[in-house]
Amino acid sequence: MAKCAITGKKTITGRSIIRKGLSKKKGGIGLHVTSSTKRTFKPNLQRVRVRDENGTVKRIWVSAKALRSGKVTKA
């Protein structure tokens, strides 16, 4: 999927950090980062029929946040 036509939200990348060990609180020497793998955070995009200023109906990708906030009028 592309990005939201209204808010511009799109897929971003990040990491999933894996920690191992026993915490100091429980008597260990603390948690240590053993590895980190790449992952993606995807926005909640919906394909919606929208009526624009001219009155024509188009299908565009819109984020769920834009739909809830009322930034888009559905056709």
Buried (B, 14 or more C-beta within 10 A) or exposed (E): EEBBBBBEBBEEEEEEEEEEEEEEEEEEEEEEEEEEEEEEEEBEBBEBEBEEEEEEEEEBBBBEBBBEEEEBEEE
